[in-house]
Amino acid sequence: MKKEKKTHALLFLLLLQFTLDYAPYFYDNGPSSTNGNMALFSISEDTPVGTQIYILNGTDPEGDPVRYGLTFEKGSKEYFRVEPKSGNVTLIQELDREKQGEISVLVSITDGRNKVVETVRVFVTDANDEPPEFQNLPFIIDIPEDTTSGSSIYRVQAVDKDMGSGGSVSYYLQTSPFAKFTIDGHSGILRVKPGETLDYETTPTHFVTVVAKDGGGKYKGKHQVLTSTATVTVNVIDAQDMPPSFVGTPYFGYVYEVSVPVSPPLILYTTLRRSGDGVFDINNTSGCITLTTYPSLLKNELYEIIVKASEVGPNEQLSDDYDITTVTVRVVDLNNHPPTFYGENGPQSKFEVTMYEHPPAGEILRGFKITVNDSDQGANAKFKLRLVGPSRVLRVVPQTVLNEAQVTIIVEDTSGIDYEKGATLSFKLLAVEIDTPERFSATADIVINLLDTNDNIPKFTSDYYIARVPENSPGGSSVATVTANDPDSGPWGEVKYTIYGSGSDLFAIHPSSGVISTQPWTSLDAEVRSKYNFYVKAEDSEGKYSLAEVFVTVLDMNDHSPEFDDKLLEKTMIIGIPVRVEAVDDDAESPNNVIQYSIMTADPDNAFDINADTGEIKLKPYIKSMEIVQNITKQKDCKWSLVVQARDRGSPSFSTTAVVNIDITEATPLKGPMAAFLMKSRDNPMKALGMVTVIISTLVGVTVLISTAMYMRNSKSNRIMPARRIIRRRPRDQQPWTFKMPNITFNHPADKFTIGDPERSPHRNTGNPRPKPPPPSAPSLPPPPPSNTRPSERPRAVPTISGALASKGSKKAKSSRRKEGNISSALVSELKMKLEQKIIESNQGYY
């Protein structure tokens, strides 16, 4: 029984342990930590969006994995986002402490069964991101001009929403060379600058720019200072510190015969002392002088009025400050007559004339009989004449008229009077009064009818024409059309075409249409001549003409077939080396003269290949020796035949064929670059002999140059240090160096392509009676030149190198000289050895 009770108790405890489930919780690491539950966490407002700012950190007592959440109260702005698994909190909205300094956040942690939610506050710390802001804008101040210097006139105020040093504000003015104000940097009080005065008459308004600067602070990791500006408008109020003064003196006025009397005003601010029987009065406020009677009652033509201007005090009392001026008034007649144009029969508004185009510049158009008149008197009868129309073609004389004048029209620009531009020219002749208020005017039409003259030459549409015509075109074929225009009218505008020049004999031109064609008997051949150029002439009825050049290109047609030198070609082919056949196409241009080669038939078949572009014929790659050739032909002569076709690429295409007989031989393999050259020159032995001669001549020339250089070096050394030379003479019995060119002969024509094998040469030359040529000996020295040497010194010999070439030996003798190599190699080696020996002997001559 006891065991059963213990078992039941143990099972109850286990069941209780699995039934109880504890909730997860956050770590509380304090406000200075960056992980925990974000309680009292602080973040700067200039933190960039996307920055990881915090890590939510907690645990579950049972060790179950937890997930994190982050929400905001309904209607509030969401600034953060959390990654549920890692707890990384990221900023997703820009912060602004000035708008919201504290953020309420609901953070949660859950293990899947239990969820814990906590409300935490996140504080937004300040950054210097707000500039100072001026209050009570705009700043407009009115101050009297007699304000004393140093007086306070206004106080500006700016507020910075930032905290700390970034929220403090100081003031200063933008510098100006004419500044009359100053400001207190702390209080913002604006004052008149000490020593400066204000003057309404000079500057009635001042614009002062005030700068507000904060104390600076950190923003996004950098220190910055923000400023703001505002303009203070200072209006200076006038004070009575200047006497009145008339402006624009002297004054003159006119009274016209239709003027109406005007009653004077009642308010008096100026006084008037008048002469002239009281017929004038003045407006005491505006200063306007008016007539108080009818002009017909005026007795004088000229009146002088003395006007006094006095300053009005604050109580509308006249001060002792005043100014006096004189106004002169003239009574004049009424301007009631406008200018009028007259012809031979009275007033006229249109004048017309007929004349030839292009009159000379300066010519008077005498066909016009024009008079202009103004019946008024004095200034009312003064007016200007002006001609309105095409600019600077005509001008009118006179330009200023008093009362009456005869109008003269003169040609100024003869190019503007052109029949081709217009058969009629129209102008407006204006007469406008100058000094009258009414500005009366009159207008007349000037019409010029032009007659044409032959003043233009035919002109081609282009200075040159380019034409193309196929060869073999029939006579009379059209080549090109040229066009020339003559803007003159009638017969002067008719153009006649002619053709001339060195290349014009094969062509003709229609005299009126300008169509260029070939002569009826002309046959153009691009192979004979493909380019022609000549001149065409366009001439009017009076012989005025112009020229243009015509370039004609004869287009090549495929009218020639390729041709071989012979229908039967004999060739010799060495196995491995191609032979070439060549055909010529007399066409002038590609692709008509581009030839492609092909093998039509061959005996034996499938033994040759041909290069389609070059015509080189070679054996098939599998034919490498004469044994293979003899196995194919079963004949001893080894002479094969094939038919080669040459076809051009023209349209239509032409072709021709030739029979090629090829004698196939085999040559002994050649070795070395000289052998390769001889193989290439097998068909031209003189070329190989010439190349050998050039090589030998070059080597002799190099020898002479080296000798000359050593002679110059030794001579220079003798002149500089004659006492330090030791001259060693060469033995007198030394033999001169001679070199004889071997006489090469060939017993068989094929020997010129054969070079003996060095290993076999002794056996081949055993029967050669010709002895082995001796090696070249050193050259003998010439007698030394005379020199002024000391008695104790031995004269120094001048080194030289001389040589003689003699033909010696044959082809067989040459092949026996296996150790010396070819003639060129022996000569170079010997020269090099002798030169080195002379340099060593020369160097041993020094102490």
HELIX and SHEET records of a PDB file:
HELIX    1   1 LYS A    2  THR A   19  1                                  18    
HELIX    2   2 GLY A  164  GLY A  167  5                                   4    
HELIX    3   3 PRO A  295  LEU A  297  5                                   3    
HELIX    4   4 GLY A  378  ALA A  381  5                                   4    
HELIX    5   5 THR A  414  GLY A  416  5                                   3    
HELIX    6   6 GLY A  490  GLY A  493  5                                   4    
HELIX    7   7 MET A  626  THR A  633  1                                   8    
HELIX    8   8 GLY A  672  LYS A  680  1                                   9    
HELIX    9   9 PRO A  685  ILE A  720  1                                  36    
HELIX   10  10 PRO A  722  ARG A  724  5                                   3    
HELIX   11  11 PRO A  749  PHE A  753  5                                   5    
HELIX   12  12 SER A  761  ARG A  764  1                                   4    
HELIX   13  13 LYS A  811  SER A  816  1                                   6    
HELIX   14  14 ILE A  823  ASN A  843  1                                  21    
SHEET    1   A 2 TYR A  25  PHE A  26  0                                        
SHEET    2   A 2 GLY A  58  THR A  59 -1                                        
SHEET    1   B 4 ASN A  35  GLY A  36  0                                        
SHEET    2   B 4 GLN A  52  LEU A  56  1                                        
SHEET    3   B 4 ASN A  88  LEU A  91 -1                                        
SHEET    4   B 4 PHE A  80  VAL A  82 -1                                        
SHEET    1   C 4 PHE A  41  SER A  44  0                                        
SHEET    2   C 4 LYS A 115  THR A 125  1                                        
SHEET    3   C 4 GLU A 102  THR A 110 -1                                        
SHEET    4   C 4 ARG A  67  THR A  71 -1                                        
SHEET    1   D 2 GLU A 133  PHE A 134  0                                        
SHEET    2   D 2 ALA A 158  VAL A 159 -1                                        
SHEET    1   E 4 PHE A 139  PRO A 144  0                                        
SHEET    2   E 4 THR A 227  ILE A 237  1                                        
SHEET    3   E 4 THR A 205  ASP A 214 -1                                        
SHEET    4   E 4 VAL A 169  LEU A 173 -1                                        
SHEET    1   F 3 SER A 152  ARG A 155  0                                        
SHEET    2   F 3 ILE A 189  VAL A 192 -1                                        
SHEET    3   F 3 PHE A 181  ILE A 183 -1                                        
SHEET    1   G 2 GLY A 217  TYR A 219  0                                        
SHEET    2   G 2 LYS A 222  GLN A 224 -1                                        
SHEET    1   H 4 TYR A 251  VAL A 255  0                                        
SHEET    2   H 4 LEU A 318  VAL A 331  1                                        
SHEET    3   H 4 LEU A 302  VAL A 312 -1                                        
SHEET    4   H 4 THR A 271  ARG A 273 -1                                        
SHEET    1   I 2 PHE A 280  ILE A 282  0                                        
SHEET    2   I 2 ILE A 289  LEU A 291 -1                                        
SHEET    1   J 5 GLY A 346  PRO A 347  0                                        
SHEET    2   J 5 THR A 340  GLY A 343 -1                                        
SHEET    3   J 5 ILE A 370  ASN A 373 -1                                        
SHEET    4   J 5 GLU A 404  VAL A 411 -1                                        
SHEET    5   J 5 LEU A 394  VAL A 397 -1                                        
SHEET    1   K 5 LYS A 350  TYR A 356  0                                        
SHEET    2   K 5 SER A 441  LEU A 451  1                                        
SHEET    3   K 5 THR A 424  GLU A 433 -1                                        
SHEET    4   K 5 LYS A 382  VAL A 388 -1                                        
SHEET    5   K 5 THR A 400  LEU A 402 -1                                        
SHEET    1   L 2 LYS A 459  PHE A 460  0                                        
SHEET    2   L 2 ALA A 484  ASN A 485 -1                                        
SHEET    1   M 4 TYR A 464  PRO A 470  0                                        
SHEET    2   M 4 TYR A 545  LEU A 555  1                                        
SHEET    3   M 4 LYS A 531  GLU A 539 -1                                        
SHEET    4   M 4 LYS A 496  TYR A 500 -1                                        
SHEET    1   N 3 SER A 478  THR A 481  0                                        
SHEET    2   N 3 VAL A 515  THR A 518 -1                                        
SHEET    3   N 3 PHE A 507  ILE A 509 -1                                        
SHEET    1   O 2 GLU A 563  PHE A 564  0                                        
SHEET    2   O 2 ALA A 583  VAL A 584 -1                                        
SHEET    1   P 4 LEU A 568  ILE A 574  0                                        
SHEET    2   P 4 SER A 655  THR A 665  1                                        
SHEET    3   P 4 LYS A 639  ASP A 648 -1                                        
SHEET    4   P 4 ILE A 595  ASP A 603 -1                                        
SHEET    1   Q 3 VAL A 579  ARG A 580  0                                        
SHEET    2   Q 3 GLU A 616  LEU A 619 -1                                        
SHEET    3   Q 3 PHE A 608  ILE A 610 -1                                        
END                                                                             
